[in-house]
Amino acid sequence: MGKPLPYELMGLFVLGVLWVNTLLVVAAAYKEIAALAALARRFVPLGPTTEGTGLLIGRVTRGDGVGRILATHGIPQVGRLARGDEPVVLFEDRPAESASFGGAIEAEGRTVEIPPLTGSGVEVWHGPDALREAAACPSPEAFDAALPDARKARGFSRKVTANIPEGSVLYAFGALRKDGPTPRLAPAADGTLILSTIDPRSFCGQKTRLGWLFLFGVLALAAGVTALALHDPIVSTTSKLGGALGLAFFLLVQPAGTGLAGALARPSVAALRGEWRRPGRAS
């Protein structure tokens, strides 16, 4: 049998693995940050006479969908009963769907037509409060009706929808073109059309700052753990503490990176999940 590796070499090898894993997480975070920053740069406000690709801020004056709805965002979900003394239905998401039914908005003193459109390029954005409100259990009767299917393997299926009705403040991103007497907002060159009830510039700014905070925090923690682990003498209480913290950091940094990706997700694809408890009982 060969001689065992010295503690120093084993420690350096473990630190190398830690840093490779850390840099992979950092690279993934940077990619998400860069994508948000690139999207934010496209949100150039369009003036009263401006055409081209950019952001319109206005109010919905006409919705061509049922109930005078301009657009909708839907998240299909499957709920299953969780184990425990109190019945709780836990929901899992399926791929979200956004659609524009068409209509018009008043923006910068002019009426702009919004086309009916579906597909992967259409994004309807809502704030988290609107989606949580739409996903809440409406009544004890609805909860009881869901329980039989929730107990089965296939689960209880539903679709959470949040709409943009007439009168809503709207942030619309796309390519503004004259189409006869009325301007029309079409998808941008890459097929993207965003209809949002929240300011997308603020969303991108907040999420970008969160991403940078995470990125620098992870690098600082990794550097701190490394400094402790390499403290002289190498085999000491301090270096052992660094090794233990390094192990904890290694186990936590990847789940943290996955959590960041969810936190930075655009509202059109962000996870909702959630749960139902019988209304009237404390959560």
N, C-alpha and C positions, 0 to 999 in steps of 0.2 A: 504493500500500500504506500502511496505517496505521502509526503509530509503534509500536514494540514497547513492551510494558508495562514500567515501571521494575521493577528487582529487588525493591524494597520491596513493590509491589503483587502481584507474582508470589508472593513469599514468604508474604504474608498470605493469598492465595488458597489456597496449598498447605496452610498451617496450618489454614485453615477446613475444608478437606476432611478433614484428619487428625482434627480434633475432631469433625466430624459422624460419621465412621466410629467413632471411639472411643466417643462417646456412644451410638451404636446398639448397640455391643458391651456397654457398661455396662448399658443398658436391658434387653437380653436376659438378662444375668447377674442383674440385680436381680429379673427376673420368675421365674427359676429359684429364687433364694434365697427370695423371698416364698412360692412354692408349697411349698417344703420347710418353711419356718417355720409356715405355715398347717396343714400336715399334722401337724407335731410337736405343735401345740396340741391336736390331736384325740386324742392318745395319753394320755388321762387314765385312770390305773389304776382298775379296777373292784374294789371290796371284796367281802367274803364275802356281803353281802346286797344289793349295789348292782345296779340294772338301768339300762338305757339304753346310749348309745353310748360306747365307750371301749375300753381295752386290758385283756385278760386275760393273765396270765402263769401258765403251768402246764406239765403234761407230758402227752403223748399216751398215752392208755390204751387206745384202740381205733382202728384204721384199717380202713375198709371196702373199701379198694382191694386189688388183687391183691398178695399178699405183705405184707398188713397195713399198707398205706400209707395215710396220711391225705390227703396231697396231693402234687402233683408240679409241677415247673417244667421245661418243655422248650424247647429252642432248636434249631430246624431249621437245618442248615448245609450249605453246598456247598463242597467242597474241590477245589482245582486244583493241579496240579504246578507248582512254581516253577522257573524256569530256574536252572541252576547245576550244578556238578560233583556235588554230593550231592543225592539226591532229597528234597525237602521239600514237603509238602502244606500249602498255606495255605487257611484256612477263612474264608468269609464268612457272616454271620448272615442268617437270614430272621426274620420276626416271631415273637417268643417267645410261648409259650402257657402259662398256669397253669390248674390244675384242682384242685378239692377233691373227693375221693371220698367224703367223709363219715366220721364217727367220733365220738370223744369225747375230752375232755381233763379232767384233774383240776386245778382252779384254785381257790385260796383255800378249800380244804376242801369243794368241791362239784364234782359232775360236770356238765359242760356239753356238750351235743350240738353237733357241727359239721355243717352240712348239706352234701350233695353239690352242687356248683355249678361251672359253667363260664361263660365269657364274659369280656368286657373288664373287668368290675368285680372279678374274682377276681385277687388278686396273691399269689404265693408267693415269699417272699424267702429267699435263701441268701447266705452270705458268699462272696467271690470265691474263696477256697480250695476250697470245696466244688464250685463250678462248674468250676474248673480241674482238679480231681481227676477229675470226671466226664468231662471233655473229653480227658483224656490218652490217648495211644495205648496200648491194653492189652497188645499183644504184637507181635513181629516179623511174625507170621502175619497179624494184622489190618492192619498197614501194607502188606504185600505184596499183600493182597487188595484194598486200596483203590487201589493204583497204576493198574491198567488204566483205571478210570473217571476217576481224577484227571487222566489224560493227555488225556481227551476234552473237548470244548467244554462239554458239559453238566455235567461235574464229578462228583465222588463225593458222594453225598447221605448224610447221617446226621442223627440227632437226639440232642443231648446232654440227658440228663434228670438232675435232682437231686430226690430224694424226701424226704418227711418221714415216716419210719416210726414205729411204736409205740415208746415210750420216749423220744422226742425232747423236749427242752425247746422249748416253743412260746410265741410272742408272737402273740396273736390279736386283731385289731381288727375290730369290727363292732358290731351292736346286740344287746345281750343282753336276751332276753325270756323270761318264763316260758311254757313250753309243756307243760302238764300237770305231772307231778311233777318233770320234768327241765328245767332252763333250756336255752335254745337260742340260739346265736349266729347271727344272721342278718346279711345285709349292712346297712351303714349307709344312711341315707336317700338318699344319692347312688349307691347300688349297690356301694360299696366293701367288700370283705372281704379283709383281709390276714392271711395265715398265714405267720409268719416264724420262722426258726431263729436269727436275730440280733435284738438289741434295737433296734427301730426308732427309739427315742428317741435312742440313741447315734448311730445312722446319720445321722439328720437333723441332730443337733447338730454332728457332725464335718463333714458336707457343707456346712452353713450357714456354719461358720467358714471353710472353704476358699473358699466363694463370696465372702464379705466380704473375705478377704485378697486374692483376685484383683481384686475391684472397686476397692479402695483402691490396690492396687499399680499397676493400669492407669492410674488417674487421676493418681497421683503421677509415673509415668513420662512421661505425656503433658504434664504441667505442667513437668517438668524439661526435656524436649525443647523445649518452647515457649520457656522462659526462655533456653535456650542460643541458639535460633534468632533471638530478638529482642535478643540482647546488643548493646549499643552499642559500636562502630559496627556498623550492620546488616551491611555487607559486610566481614567480618573472618574470621580463622581460627576464632574461637569460634562465630560464627554459621553458618559453613559446616559446622563439626562438628555443630552442632545440626540443620542441614538434612539432613546425611547420616544422623544418628541418627533423625531424624523419618521419613525414607524407610524405614529398617529397621523402625522401630516400626509404621509404616503397613502394611507387608507382613506383619508377624508378629501383629498384634493380633487380626485376624479369625480366623486358624487357632487362636490361643490361646483365643478365645472359643468356638469350636466344640469344642475339646478340653475346656474347662470344662463345657460342656453334657453331654458324655459322662461326665465325672467325677462330675457331680451327679445323674445319672440314677438313678431308683429301681431296686433290684435286679431287679424284675420285667421291666424293659425295657432294662437296661444291656447294652451290647455285650459279647460274649465273644470272638468271632473265634478266634485261636490258630493253631497249626501242629502238624503231625505230622512227627517224624523217626523213623527206624527205631530202636526201643529198643535200648539197649546202646551207642549211639554218643554222643559228647559233643555237647551242643547248641551 
